Amino acid sequence: MSANGTVLEVTDQNFADEIENGQGLAMVDFWATWCGPCRMVAPIVEELAGEYAGKGVKVAKLDVDNNPQLTARFGVRSIPSILFFKDGKHVDTVIGAVPKTVLESKINEYL
């Protein structure tokens, strides 16, 4: 996530550098362009990126169709799946189109 609160696009190629080698909390939305529930969650993810900008939270999204290695590695079978990483380690997963409050509570739990 940049300083202005935009959502970072991560891929099989840059995931280690951006997420696994990072410090602090990262929230990664595993999604696809054809997924209706993913499109419902996208604005929430963007809002959270803005709200948590500068607070030690990196917000990213990963297109499962273009990044099969990470999708398989983390066992993502349903989308949207939102994975949380603390200091580069996978600590939690939320599956499905959930309300903003659910994601906020997860962020605050790991901050």
Phi and psi restraints in degrees (range 20) as a CNS / XPLOR table:
assign (resid 1 and name C) (resid 2 and name N)
       (resid 2 and name CA) (resid 2 and name C) 1.0 -83.5 20.0 2
assign (resid 2 and name N) (resid 2 and name CA)
       (resid 2 and name C) (resid 3 and name N) 1.0 172.0 20.0 2
assign (resid 2 and name C) (resid 3 and name N)
       (resid 3 and name CA) (resid 3 and name C) 1.0 -61.6 20.0 2
assign (resid 3 and name N) (resid 3 and name CA)
       (resid 3 and name C) (resid 4 and name N) 1.0 -23.6 20.0 2
assign (resid 3 and name C) (resid 4 and name N)
       (resid 4 and name CA) (resid 4 and name C) 1.0 -88.1 20.0 2
assign (resid 4 and name N) (resid 4 and name CA)
       (resid 4 and name C) (resid 5 and name N) 1.0 6.8 20.0 2
assign (resid 4 and name C) (resid 5 and name N)
       (resid 5 and name CA) (resid 5 and name C) 1.0 83.6 20.0 2
assign (resid 5 and name N) (resid 5 and name CA)
       (resid 5 and name C) (resid 6 and name N) 1.0 22.7 20.0 2
assign (resid 5 and name C) (resid 6 and name N)
       (resid 6 and name CA) (resid 6 and name C) 1.0 -82.0 20.0 2
assign (resid 6 and name N) (resid 6 and name CA)
       (resid 6 and name C) (resid 7 and name N) 1.0 158.1 20.0 2
assign (resid 6 and name C) (resid 7 and name N)
       (resid 7 and name CA) (resid 7 and name C) 1.0 -85.5 20.0 2
assign (resid 7 and name N) (resid 7 and name CA)
       (resid 7 and name C) (resid 8 and name N) 1.0 128.6 20.0 2
assign (resid 7 and name C) (resid 8 and name N)
       (resid 8 and name CA) (resid 8 and name C) 1.0 -81.2 20.0 2
assign (resid 8 and name N) (resid 8 and name CA)
       (resid 8 and name C) (resid 9 and name N) 1.0 136.3 20.0 2
assign (resid 8 and name C) (resid 9 and name N)
       (resid 9 and name CA) (resid 9 and name C) 1.0 -90.1 20.0 2
assign (resid 9 and name N) (resid 9 and name CA)
       (resid 9 and name C) (resid 10 and name N) 1.0 121.0 20.0 2
assign (resid 9 and name C) (resid 10 and name N)
       (resid 10 and name CA) (resid 10 and name C) 1.0 -111.8 20.0 2
assign (resid 10 and name N) (resid 10 and name CA)
       (resid 10 and name C) (resid 11 and name N) 1.0 154.0 20.0 2
assign (resid 10 and name C) (resid 11 and name N)
       (resid 11 and name CA) (resid 11 and name C) 1.0 -137.0 20.0 2
assign (resid 11 and name N) (resid 11 and name CA)
       (resid 11 and name C) (resid 12 and name N) 1.0 174.6 20.0 2
assign (resid 11 and name C) (resid 12 and name N)
       (resid 12 and name CA) (resid 12 and name C) 1.0 -55.4 20.0 2
assign (resid 12 and name N) (resid 12 and name CA)
       (resid 12 and name C) (resid 13 and name N) 1.0 -32.1 20.0 2
assign (resid 12 and name C) (resid 13 and name N)
       (resid 13 and name CA) (resid 13 and name C) 1.0 -78.6 20.0 2
assign (resid 13 and name N) (resid 13 and name CA)
       (resid 13 and name C) (resid 14 and name N) 1.0 -38.2 20.0 2
assign (resid 13 and name C) (resid 14 and name N)
       (resid 14 and name CA) (resid 14 and name C) 1.0 -108.4 20.0 2
assign (resid 14 and name N) (resid 14 and name CA)
       (resid 14 and name C) (resid 15 and name N) 1.0 2.9 20.0 2
assign (resid 14 and name C) (resid 15 and name N)
       (resid 15 and name CA) (resid 15 and name C) 1.0 -60.6 20.0 2
assign (resid 15 and name N) (resid 15 and name CA)
       (resid 15 and name C) (resid 16 and name N) 1.0 -44.8 20.0 2
assign (resid 15 and name C) (resid 16 and name N)
       (resid 16 and name CA) (resid 16 and name C) 1.0 -60.4 20.0 2
assign (resid 16 and name N) (resid 16 and name CA)
       (resid 16 and name C) (resid 17 and name N) 1.0 -46.8 20.0 2
assign (resid 16 and name C) (resid 17 and name N)
       (resid 17 and name CA) (resid 17 and name C) 1.0 -65.6 20.0 2
assign (resid 17 and name N) (resid 17 and name CA)
       (resid 17 and name C) (resid 18 and name N) 1.0 -44.3 20.0 2
assign (resid 17 and name C) (resid 18 and name N)
       (resid 18 and name CA) (resid 18 and name C) 1.0 -79.9 20.0 2
assign (resid 18 and name N) (resid 18 and name CA)
       (resid 18 and name C) (resid 19 and name N) 1.0 -35.6 20.0 2
assign (resid 18 and name C) (resid 19 and name N)
       (resid 19 and name CA) (resid 19 and name C) 1.0 -113.3 20.0 2
assign (resid 19 and name N) (resid 19 and name CA)
       (resid 19 and name C) (resid 20 and name N) 1.0 -56.1 20.0 2
assign (resid 19 and name C) (resid 20 and name N)
       (resid 20 and name CA) (resid 20 and name C) 1.0 -72.0 20.0 2
assign (resid 20 and name N) (resid 20 and name CA)
       (resid 20 and name C) (resid 21 and name N) 1.0 -26.9 20.0 2
assign (resid 20 and name C) (resid 21 and name N)
       (resid 21 and name CA) (resid 21 and name C) 1.0 -96.6 20.0 2
assign (resid 21 and name N) (resid 21 and name CA)
       (resid 21 and name C) (resid 22 and name N) 1.0 7.2 20.0 2
assign (resid 21 and name C) (resid 22 and name N)
       (resid 22 and name CA) (resid 22 and name C) 1.0 -89.5 20.0 2
assign (resid 22 and name N) (resid 22 and name CA)
       (resid 22 and name C) (resid 23 and name N) 1.0 165.7 20.0 2
assign (resid 22 and name C) (resid 23 and name N)
       (resid 23 and name CA) (resid 23 and name C) 1.0 -108.9 20.0 2
assign (resid 23 and name N) (resid 23 and name CA)
       (resid 23 and name C) (resid 24 and name N) 1.0 154.6 20.0 2
assign (resid 23 and name C) (resid 24 and name N)
       (resid 24 and name CA) (resid 24 and name C) 1.0 85.8 20.0 2
assign (resid 24 and name N) (resid 24 and name CA)
       (resid 24 and name C) (resid 25 and name N) 1.0 -159.1 20.0 2
assign (resid 24 and name C) (resid 25 and name N)
       (resid 25 and name CA) (resid 25 and name C) 1.0 -101.5 20.0 2
assign (resid 25 and name N) (resid 25 and name CA)
       (resid 25 and name C) (resid 26 and name N) 1.0 137.6 20.0 2
assign (resid 25 and name C) (resid 26 and name N)
       (resid 26 and name CA) (resid 26 and name C) 1.0 -128.9 20.0 2
assign (resid 26 and name N) (resid 26 and name CA)
       (resid 26 and name C) (resid 27 and name N) 1.0 137.0 20.0 2
assign (resid 26 and name C) (resid 27 and name N)
       (resid 27 and name CA) (resid 27 and name C) 1.0 -116.4 20.0 2
assign (resid 27 and name N) (resid 27 and name CA)
       (resid 27 and name C) (resid 28 and name N) 1.0 120.3 20.0 2
assign (resid 27 and name C) (resid 28 and name N)
       (resid 28 and name CA) (resid 28 and name C) 1.0 -118.3 20.0 2
assign (resid 28 and name N) (resid 28 and name CA)
       (resid 28 and name C) (resid 29 and name N) 1.0 121.0 20.0 2
assign (resid 28 and name C) (resid 29 and name N)
       (resid 29 and name CA) (resid 29 and name C) 1.0 -91.1 20.0 2
assign (resid 29 and name N) (resid 29 and name CA)
       (resid 29 and name C) (resid 30 and name N) 1.0 110.0 20.0 2
assign (resid 29 and name C) (resid 30 and name N)
       (resid 30 and name CA) (resid 30 and name C) 1.0 -86.2 20.0 2
assign (resid 30 and name N) (resid 30 and name CA)
       (resid 30 and name C) (resid 31 and name N) 1.0 119.7 20.0 2
assign (resid 30 and name C) (resid 31 and name N)
       (resid 31 and name CA) (resid 31 and name C) 1.0 -145.7 20.0 2
assign (resid 31 and name N) (resid 31 and name CA)
       (resid 31 and name C) (resid 32 and name N) 1.0 178.3 20.0 2
assign (resid 31 and name C) (resid 32 and name N)
       (resid 32 and name CA) (resid 32 and name C) 1.0 -147.8 20.0 2
assign (resid 32 and name N) (resid 32 and name CA)
       (resid 32 and name C) (resid 33 and name N) 1.0 151.9 20.0 2
assign (resid 32 and name C) (resid 33 and name N)
       (resid 33 and name CA) (resid 33 and name C) 1.0 -63.6 20.0 2
assign (resid 33 and name N) (resid 33 and name CA)
       (resid 33 and name C) (resid 34 and name N) 1.0 -30.7 20.0 2
assign (resid 33 and name C) (resid 34 and name N)
       (resid 34 and name CA) (resid 34 and name C) 1.0 -86.9 20.0 2
assign (resid 34 and name N) (resid 34 and name CA)
       (resid 34 and name C) (resid 35 and name N) 1.0 -1.9 20.0 2
assign (resid 34 and name C) (resid 35 and name N)
       (resid 35 and name CA) (resid 35 and name C) 1.0 -91.0 20.0 2
assign (resid 35 and name N) (resid 35 and name CA)
       (resid 35 and name C) (resid 36 and name N) 1.0 111.8 20.0 2
assign (resid 35 and name C) (resid 36 and name N)
       (resid 36 and name CA) (resid 36 and name C) 1.0 -58.9 20.0 2
assign (resid 36 and name N) (resid 36 and name CA)
       (resid 36 and name C) (resid 37 and name N) 1.0 -51.1 20.0 2
assign (resid 36 and name C) (resid 37 and name N)
       (resid 37 and name CA) (resid 37 and name C) 1.0 -60.4 20.0 2
assign (resid 37 and name N) (resid 37 and name CA)
       (resid 37 and name C) (resid 38 and name N) 1.0 -31.4 20.0 2
assign (resid 37 and name C) (resid 38 and name N)
       (resid 38 and name CA) (resid 38 and name C) 1.0 -63.1 20.0 2
assign (resid 38 and name N) (resid 38 and name CA)
       (resid 38 and name C) (resid 39 and name N) 1.0 -39.9 20.0 2
assign (resid 38 and name C) (resid 39 and name N)
       (resid 39 and name CA) (resid 39 and name C) 1.0 -68.5 20.0 2
assign (resid 39 and name N) (resid 39 and name CA)
       (resid 39 and name C) (resid 40 and name N) 1.0 -26.1 20.0 2
assign (resid 39 and name C) (resid 40 and name N)
       (resid 40 and name CA) (resid 40 and name C) 1.0 -72.6 20.0 2
assign (resid 40 and name N) (resid 40 and name CA)
       (resid 40 and name C) (resid 41 and name N) 1.0 -35.1 20.0 2
assign (resid 40 and name C) (resid 41 and name N)
       (resid 41 and name CA) (resid 41 and name C) 1.0 -81.5 20.0 2
assign (resid 41 and name N) (resid 41 and name CA)
       (resid 41 and name C) (resid 42 and name N) 1.0 -27.3 20.0 2
assign (resid 41 and name C) (resid 42 and name N)
       (resid 42 and name CA) (resid 42 and name C) 1.0 -51.4 20.0 2
assign (resid 42 and name N) (resid 42 and name CA)
       (resid 42 and name C) (resid 43 and name N) 1.0 -47.0 20.0 2
assign (resid 42 and name C) (resid 43 and name N)
       (resid 43 and name CA) (resid 43 and name C) 1.0 -64.5 20.0 2
assign (resid 43 and name N) (resid 43 and name CA)
       (resid 43 and name C) (resid 44 and name N) 1.0 -31.7 20.0 2
assign (resid 43 and name C) (resid 44 and name N)
       (resid 44 and name CA) (resid 44 and name C) 1.0 -66.8 20.0 2
assign (resid 44 and name N) (resid 44 and name CA)
       (resid 44 and name C) (resid 45 and name N) 1.0 -44.0 20.0 2
assign (resid 44 and name C) (resid 45 and name N)
       (resid 45 and name CA) (resid 45 and name C) 1.0 -60.8 20.0 2
assign (resid 45 and name N) (resid 45 and name CA)
       (resid 45 and name C) (resid 46 and name N) 1.0 -42.7 20.0 2
assign (resid 45 and name C) (resid 46 and name N)
       (resid 46 and name CA) (resid 46 and name C) 1.0 -64.4 20.0 2
assign (resid 46 and name N) (resid 46 and name CA)
       (resid 46 and name C) (resid 47 and name N) 1.0 -41.0 20.0 2
assign (resid 46 and name C) (resid 47 and name N)
       (resid 47 and name CA) (resid 47 and name C) 1.0 -61.2 20.0 2
assign (resid 47 and name N) (resid 47 and name CA)
       (resid 47 and name C) (resid 48 and name N) 1.0 -44.7 20.0 2
assign (resid 47 and name C) (resid 48 and name N)
       (resid 48 and name CA) (resid 48 and name C) 1.0 -63.9 20.0 2
assign (resid 48 and name N) (resid 48 and name CA)
       (resid 48 and name C) (resid 49 and name N) 1.0 -36.7 20.0 2
assign (resid 48 and name C) (resid 49 and name N)
       (resid 49 and name CA) (resid 49 and name C) 1.0 -59.2 20.0 2
assign (resid 49 and name N) (resid 49 and name CA)
       (resid 49 and name C) (resid 50 and name N) 1.0 -42.9 20.0 2
assign (resid 49 and name C) (resid 50 and name N)
       (resid 50 and name CA) (resid 50 and name C) 1.0 -68.9 20.0 2
assign (resid 50 and name N) (resid 50 and name CA)
       (resid 50 and name C) (resid 51 and name N) 1.0 -42.8 20.0 2
assign (resid 50 and name C) (resid 51 and name N)
       (resid 51 and name CA) (resid 51 and name C) 1.0 -69.5 20.0 2
assign (resid 51 and name N) (resid 51 and name CA)
       (resid 51 and name C) (resid 52 and name N) 1.0 -31.1 20.0 2
assign (resid 51 and name C) (resid 52 and name N)
       (resid 52 and name CA) (resid 52 and name C) 1.0 -102.7 20.0 2
assign (resid 52 and name N) (resid 52 and name CA)
       (resid 52 and name C) (resid 53 and name N) 1.0 9.2 20.0 2
assign (resid 52 and name C) (resid 53 and name N)
       (resid 53 and name CA) (resid 53 and name C) 1.0 -59.1 20.0 2
assign (resid 53 and name N) (resid 53 and name CA)
       (resid 53 and name C) (resid 54 and name N) 1.0 132.3 20.0 2
assign (resid 53 and name C) (resid 54 and name N)
       (resid 54 and name CA) (resid 54 and name C) 1.0 77.4 20.0 2
assign (resid 54 and name N) (resid 54 and name CA)
       (resid 54 and name C) (resid 55 and name N) 1.0 7.4 20.0 2
assign (resid 54 and name C) (resid 55 and name N)
       (resid 55 and name CA) (resid 55 and name C) 1.0 -113.1 20.0 2
assign (resid 55 and name N) (resid 55 and name CA)
       (resid 55 and name C) (resid 56 and name N) 1.0 16.4 20.0 2
assign (resid 55 and name C) (resid 56 and name N)
       (resid 56 and name CA) (resid 56 and name C) 1.0 84.5 20.0 2
assign (resid 56 and name N) (resid 56 and name CA)
       (resid 56 and name C) (resid 57 and name N) 1.0 19.7 20.0 2
assign (resid 56 and name C) (resid 57 and name N)
       (resid 57 and name CA) (resid 57 and name C) 1.0 -119.9 20.0 2
assign (resid 57 and name N) (resid 57 and name CA)
       (resid 57 and name C) (resid 58 and name N) 1.0 124.1 20.0 2
assign (resid 57 and name C) (resid 58 and name N)
       (resid 58 and name CA) (resid 58 and name C) 1.0 -98.5 20.0 2
assign (resid 58 and name N) (resid 58 and name CA)
       (resid 58 and name C) (resid 59 and name N) 1.0 128.5 20.0 2
assign (resid 58 and name C) (resid 59 and name N)
       (resid 59 and name CA) (resid 59 and name C) 1.0 -113.8 20.0 2
assign (resid 59 and name N) (resid 59 and name CA)
       (resid 59 and name C) (resid 60 and name N) 1.0 127.6 20.0 2
assign (resid 59 and name C) (resid 60 and name N)
       (resid 60 and name CA) (resid 60 and name C) 1.0 -139.2 20.0 2
assign (resid 60 and name N) (resid 60 and name CA)
       (resid 60 and name C) (resid 61 and name N) 1.0 164.3 20.0 2
assign (resid 60 and name C) (resid 61 and name N)
       (resid 61 and name CA) (resid 61 and name C) 1.0 -134.7 20.0 2
assign (resid 61 and name N) (resid 61 and name CA)
       (resid 61 and name C) (resid 62 and name N) 1.0 150.2 20.0 2
assign (resid 61 and name C) (resid 62 and name N)
       (resid 62 and name CA) (resid 62 and name C) 1.0 -135.6 20.0 2
assign (resid 62 and name N) (resid 62 and name CA)
       (resid 62 and name C) (resid 63 and name N) 1.0 122.0 20.0 2
assign (resid 62 and name C) (resid 63 and name N)
       (resid 63 and name CA) (resid 63 and name C) 1.0 -78.1 20.0 2
assign (resid 63 and name N) (resid 63 and name CA)
       (resid 63 and name C) (resid 64 and name N) 1.0 114.1 20.0 2
assign (resid 63 and name C) (resid 64 and name N)
       (resid 64 and name CA) (resid 64 and name C) 1.0 -64.6 20.0 2
assign (resid 64 and name N) (resid 64 and name CA)
       (resid 64 and name C) (resid 65 and name N) 1.0 -30.5 20.0 2
assign (resid 64 and name C) (resid 65 and name N)
       (resid 65 and name CA) (resid 65 and name C) 1.0 -68.6 20.0 2
assign (resid 65 and name N) (resid 65 and name CA)
       (resid 65 and name C) (resid 66 and name N) 1.0 -32.9 20.0 2
assign (resid 65 and name C) (resid 66 and name N)
       (resid 66 and name CA) (resid 66 and name C) 1.0 -95.1 20.0 2
assign (resid 66 and name N) (resid 66 and name CA)
       (resid 66 and name C) (resid 67 and name N) 1.0 -5.5 20.0 2
assign (resid 66 and name C) (resid 67 and name N)
       (resid 67 and name CA) (resid 67 and name C) 1.0 -136.8 20.0 2
assign (resid 67 and name N) (resid 67 and name CA)
       (resid 67 and name C) (resid 68 and name N) 1.0 66.2 20.0 2
assign (resid 67 and name C) (resid 68 and name N)
       (resid 68 and name CA) (resid 68 and name C) 1.0 -67.8 20.0 2
assign (resid 68 and name N) (resid 68 and name CA)
       (resid 68 and name C) (resid 69 and name N) 1.0 -26.9 20.0 2
assign (resid 68 and name C) (resid 69 and name N)
       (resid 69 and name CA) (resid 69 and name C) 1.0 -64.1 20.0 2
assign (resid 69 and name N) (resid 69 and name CA)
       (resid 69 and name C) (resid 70 and name N) 1.0 -49.1 20.0 2
assign (resid 69 and name C) (resid 70 and name N)
       (resid 70 and name CA) (resid 70 and name C) 1.0 -69.8 20.0 2
assign (resid 70 and name N) (resid 70 and name CA)
       (resid 70 and name C) (resid 71 and name N) 1.0 -36.4 20.0 2
assign (resid 70 and name C) (resid 71 and name N)
       (resid 71 and name CA) (resid 71 and name C) 1.0 -59.1 20.0 2
assign (resid 71 and name N) (resid 71 and name CA)
       (resid 71 and name C) (resid 72 and name N) 1.0 -45.3 20.0 2
assign (resid 71 and name C) (resid 72 and name N)
       (resid 72 and name CA) (resid 72 and name C) 1.0 -70.7 20.0 2
assign (resid 72 and name N) (resid 72 and name CA)
       (resid 72 and name C) (resid 73 and name N) 1.0 -42.9 20.0 2
assign (resid 72 and name C) (resid 73 and name N)
       (resid 73 and name CA) (resid 73 and name C) 1.0 -58.8 20.0 2
assign (resid 73 and name N) (resid 73 and name CA)
       (resid 73 and name C) (resid 74 and name N) 1.0 -38.4 20.0 2
assign (resid 73 and name C) (resid 74 and name N)
       (resid 74 and name CA) (resid 74 and name C) 1.0 -95.6 20.0 2
assign (resid 74 and name N) (resid 74 and name CA)
       (resid 74 and name C) (resid 75 and name N) 1.0 7.9 20.0 2
assign (resid 74 and name C) (resid 75 and name N)
       (resid 75 and name CA) (resid 75 and name C) 1.0 65.0 20.0 2
assign (resid 75 and name N) (resid 75 and name CA)
       (resid 75 and name C) (resid 76 and name N) 1.0 31.8 20.0 2
assign (resid 75 and name C) (resid 76 and name N)
       (resid 76 and name CA) (resid 76 and name C) 1.0 -76.9 20.0 2
assign (resid 76 and name N) (resid 76 and name CA)
       (resid 76 and name C) (resid 77 and name N) 1.0 113.9 20.0 2
assign (resid 76 and name C) (resid 77 and name N)
       (resid 77 and name CA) (resid 77 and name C) 1.0 -115.7 20.0 2
assign (resid 77 and name N) (resid 77 and name CA)
       (resid 77 and name C) (resid 78 and name N) 1.0 -20.9 20.0 2
assign (resid 77 and name C) (resid 78 and name N)
       (resid 78 and name CA) (resid 78 and name C) 1.0 -124.7 20.0 2
assign (resid 78 and name N) (resid 78 and name CA)
       (resid 78 and name C) (resid 79 and name N) 1.0 140.7 20.0 2
assign (resid 78 and name C) (resid 79 and name N)
       (resid 79 and name CA) (resid 79 and name C) 1.0 -127.5 20.0 2
assign (resid 79 and name N) (resid 79 and name CA)
       (resid 79 and name C) (resid 80 and name N) 1.0 150.9 20.0 2
assign (resid 79 and name C) (resid 80 and name N)
       (resid 80 and name CA) (resid 80 and name C) 1.0 -71.8 20.0 2
assign (resid 80 and name N) (resid 80 and name CA)
       (resid 80 and name C) (resid 81 and name N) 1.0 143.9 20.0 2
assign (resid 80 and name C) (resid 81 and name N)
       (resid 81 and name CA) (resid 81 and name C) 1.0 -122.1 20.0 2
assign (resid 81 and name N) (resid 81 and name CA)
       (resid 81 and name C) (resid 82 and name N) 1.0 128.1 20.0 2
assign (resid 81 and name C) (resid 82 and name N)
       (resid 82 and name CA) (resid 82 and name C) 1.0 -113.2 20.0 2
assign (resid 82 and name N) (resid 82 and name CA)
       (resid 82 and name C) (resid 83 and name N) 1.0 114.7 20.0 2
assign (resid 82 and name C) (resid 83 and name N)
       (resid 83 and name CA) (resid 83 and name C) 1.0 -102.3 20.0 2
assign (resid 83 and name N) (resid 83 and name CA)
       (resid 83 and name C) (resid 84 and name N) 1.0 141.5 20.0 2
assign (resid 83 and name C) (resid 84 and name N)
       (resid 84 and name CA) (resid 84 and name C) 1.0 -112.3 20.0 2
assign (resid 84 and name N) (resid 84 and name CA)
       (resid 84 and name C) (resid 85 and name N) 1.0 134.8 20.0 2
assign (resid 84 and name C) (resid 85 and name N)
       (resid 85 and name CA) (resid 85 and name C) 1.0 -125.6 20.0 2
assign (resid 85 and name N) (resid 85 and name CA)
       (resid 85 and name C) (resid 86 and name N) 1.0 130.2 20.0 2
assign (resid 85 and name C) (resid 86 and name N)
       (resid 86 and name CA) (resid 86 and name C) 1.0 -115.2 20.0 2
assign (resid 86 and name N) (resid 86 and name CA)
       (resid 86 and name C) (resid 87 and name N) 1.0 119.9 20.0 2
assign (resid 86 and name C) (resid 87 and name N)
       (resid 87 and name CA) (resid 87 and name C) 1.0 49.7 20.0 2
assign (resid 87 and name N) (resid 87 and name CA)
       (resid 87 and name C) (resid 88 and name N) 1.0 41.5 20.0 2
assign (resid 87 and name C) (resid 88 and name N)
       (resid 88 and name CA) (resid 88 and name C) 1.0 86.2 20.0 2
assign (resid 88 and name N) (resid 88 and name CA)
       (resid 88 and name C) (resid 89 and name N) 1.0 -5.5 20.0 2
assign (resid 88 and name C) (resid 89 and name N)
       (resid 89 and name CA) (resid 89 and name C) 1.0 -106.2 20.0 2
assign (resid 89 and name N) (resid 89 and name CA)
       (resid 89 and name C) (resid 90 and name N) 1.0 135.7 20.0 2
assign (resid 89 and name C) (resid 90 and name N)
       (resid 90 and name CA) (resid 90 and name C) 1.0 -68.6 20.0 2
assign (resid 90 and name N) (resid 90 and name CA)
       (resid 90 and name C) (resid 91 and name N) 1.0 120.8 20.0 2
assign (resid 90 and name C) (resid 91 and name N)
       (resid 91 and name CA) (resid 91 and name C) 1.0 -116.8 20.0 2
assign (resid 91 and name N) (resid 91 and name CA)
       (resid 91 and name C) (resid 92 and name N) 1.0 -18.8 20.0 2
assign (resid 91 and name C) (resid 92 and name N)
       (resid 92 and name CA) (resid 92 and name C) 1.0 -165.7 20.0 2
assign (resid 92 and name N) (resid 92 and name CA)
       (resid 92 and name C) (resid 93 and name N) 1.0 160.1 20.0 2
assign (resid 92 and name C) (resid 93 and name N)
       (resid 93 and name CA) (resid 93 and name C) 1.0 -141.5 20.0 2
assign (resid 93 and name N) (resid 93 and name CA)
       (resid 93 and name C) (resid 94 and name N) 1.0 137.6 20.0 2
assign (resid 93 and name C) (resid 94 and name N)
       (resid 94 and name CA) (resid 94 and name C) 1.0 -118.7 20.0 2
assign (resid 94 and name N) (resid 94 and name CA)
       (resid 94 and name C) (resid 95 and name N) 1.0 126.2 20.0 2
assign (resid 94 and name C) (resid 95 and name N)
       (resid 95 and name CA) (resid 95 and name C) 1.0 -109.5 20.0 2
assign (resid 95 and name N) (resid 95 and name CA)
       (resid 95 and name C) (resid 96 and name N) 1.0 133.9 20.0 2
assign (resid 95 and name C) (resid 96 and name N)
       (resid 96 and name CA) (resid 96 and name C) 1.0 102.2 20.0 2
assign (resid 96 and name N) (resid 96 and name CA)
       (resid 96 and name C) (resid 97 and name N) 1.0 171.5 20.0 2
assign (resid 96 and name C) (resid 97 and name N)
       (resid 97 and name CA) (resid 97 and name C) 1.0 -80.8 20.0 2
assign (resid 97 and name N) (resid 97 and name CA)
       (resid 97 and name C) (resid 98 and name N) 1.0 97.3 20.0 2
assign (resid 97 and name C) (resid 98 and name N)
       (resid 98 and name CA) (resid 98 and name C) 1.0 -105.6 20.0 2
assign (resid 98 and name N) (resid 98 and name CA)
       (resid 98 and name C) (resid 99 and name N) 1.0 159.2 20.0 2
assign (resid 98 and name C) (resid 99 and name N)
       (resid 99 and name CA) (resid 99 and name C) 1.0 -65.9 20.0 2
assign (resid 99 and name N) (resid 99 and name CA)
       (resid 99 and name C) (resid 100 and name N) 1.0 157.2 20.0 2
assign (resid 99 and name C) (resid 100 and name N)
       (resid 100 and name CA) (resid 100 and name C) 1.0 -54.8 20.0 2
assign (resid 100 and name N) (resid 100 and name CA)
       (resid 100 and name C) (resid 101 and name N) 1.0 -37.5 20.0 2
assign (resid 100 and name C) (resid 101 and name N)
       (resid 101 and name CA) (resid 101 and name C) 1.0 -60.8 20.0 2
assign (resid 101 and name N) (resid 101 and name CA)
       (resid 101 and name C) (resid 102 and name N) 1.0 -33.4 20.0 2
assign (resid 101 and name C) (resid 102 and name N)
       (resid 102 and name CA) (resid 102 and name C) 1.0 -65.4 20.0 2
assign (resid 102 and name N) (resid 102 and name CA)
       (resid 102 and name C) (resid 103 and name N) 1.0 -45.2 20.0 2
assign (resid 102 and name C) (resid 103 and name N)
       (resid 103 and name CA) (resid 103 and name C) 1.0 -68.2 20.0 2
assign (resid 103 and name N) (resid 103 and name CA)
       (resid 103 and name C) (resid 104 and name N) 1.0 -39.7 20.0 2
assign (resid 103 and name C) (resid 104 and name N)
       (resid 104 and name CA) (resid 104 and name C) 1.0 -60.7 20.0 2
assign (resid 104 and name N) (resid 104 and name CA)
       (resid 104 and name C) (resid 105 and name N) 1.0 -41.9 20.0 2
assign (resid 104 and name C) (resid 105 and name N)
       (resid 105 and name CA) (resid 105 and name C) 1.0 -66.2 20.0 2
assign (resid 105 and name N) (resid 105 and name CA)
       (resid 105 and name C) (resid 106 and name N) 1.0 -35.8 20.0 2
assign (resid 105 and name C) (resid 106 and name N)
       (resid 106 and name CA) (resid 106 and name C) 1.0 -66.7 20.0 2
assign (resid 106 and name N) (resid 106 and name CA)
       (resid 106 and name C) (resid 107 and name N) 1.0 -43.4 20.0 2
assign (resid 106 and name C) (resid 107 and name N)
       (resid 107 and name CA) (resid 107 and name C) 1.0 -58.9 20.0 2
assign (resid 107 and name N) (resid 107 and name CA)
       (resid 107 and name C) (resid 108 and name N) 1.0 -48.9 20.0 2
assign (resid 107 and name C) (resid 108 and name N)
       (resid 108 and name CA) (resid 108 and name C) 1.0 -66.4 20.0 2
assign (resid 108 and name N) (resid 108 and name CA)
       (resid 108 and name C) (resid 109 and name N) 1.0 -30.2 20.0 2
assign (resid 108 and name C) (resid 109 and name N)
       (resid 109 and name CA) (resid 109 and name C) 1.0 -64.0 20.0 2
assign (resid 109 and name N) (resid 109 and name CA)
       (resid 109 and name C) (resid 110 and name N) 1.0 -37.0 20.0 2
assign (resid 109 and name C) (resid 110 and name N)
       (resid 110 and name CA) (resid 110 and name C) 1.0 -101.0 20.0 2
assign (resid 110 and name N) (resid 110 and name CA)
       (resid 110 and name C) (resid 111 and name N) 1.0 -7.0 20.0 2
